Amino acid sequence: MSAAASGLDGFYGLIQRHIEIDPKEREARRRKRTGRAIWVSADSTTALLDTLPGLFIGIAASMLLLLQRVSRPHIARLARSGYAWPDVDRHDGLHPDRSSVVIREAGLFFANSDDVREQIERLRTPETRVVVLDPETSPFIDVTAAQMLAQLAARLRQDGIELRIARDIGQFRDVMHTAVPGDFRHSVFRTVDEALSDGTPRDGNTTQYGKPR
């Protein structure tokens, strides 16, 4: 009886340790298992068939994995920490302002624009009055994603929430300027702090789509 109880306690302990795994560590383990599965499938195909089929299997599986990851990107919610705005999920002790949502995303294009819009919608609360998108680390955006942001801004505006953009640079700025030149005319700021200040663009400190830069 005692052996059975000990075994049951050990089983429950294993489950508890699995539940308490940090989400980032769980994600890292999941990606490691996925990468190992791709390697095993490619290696097995090579052993059973030939080198070329195994190579194609590995490339195809890697491409599918890449598409799956970029189609469901991580939307980082930011909070102030001194002069920086780090990700609240990766830094303990940060508490974002309940009246605003500051977010950062790695890249926006047609394959993930709908998922990004849904994640932003889920982050807002009845207390939210402003959503700030910080694209400083966004390497790219396409026309579909730019139009999605314009549509999202219009929808949020109906609920009394303004979508603002901070630190638009490079290709992000150029595509937004071309695709939606008038939608963010007074909602583009050079810093997150300015975007959260009073909502009034300051001459010389903002970039306004639809006007000469």
Number of C-alpha atoms within 10 A of each C-alpha: 6 7 8 9 10 11 12 12 12 12 11 12 12 11 11 11 10 11 11 9 11 11 12 11 10 14 12 12 12 12 13 12 12 15 14 12 14 19 17 14 15 22 19 14 19 18 12 10 11 12 13 12 16 21 14 14 19 20 14 14 18 16 12 10 16 11 13 13 12 15 18 15 17 15 18 17 21 25 22 17 15 7 7 10 19 18 20 17 14 13 12 8 10 16 12 17 13 12 14 20 22 28 22 20 18 17 21 26 18 16 15 19 23 16 16 23 15 11 15 17 14 9 15 18 12 10 11 17 18 21 24 24 24 25 23 17 14 17 14 17 21 17 16 16 24 23 17 19 23 19 14 17 19 16 15 18 14 9 11 12 20 21 23 22 24 23 21 22 16 13 14 21 18 14 18 24 22 13 18 18 16 15 20 20 15 18 21 27 25 19 16 21 14 18 26 18 9 8 15 14 19 12 7 8 12 21 26 20 23 17 10 7 9
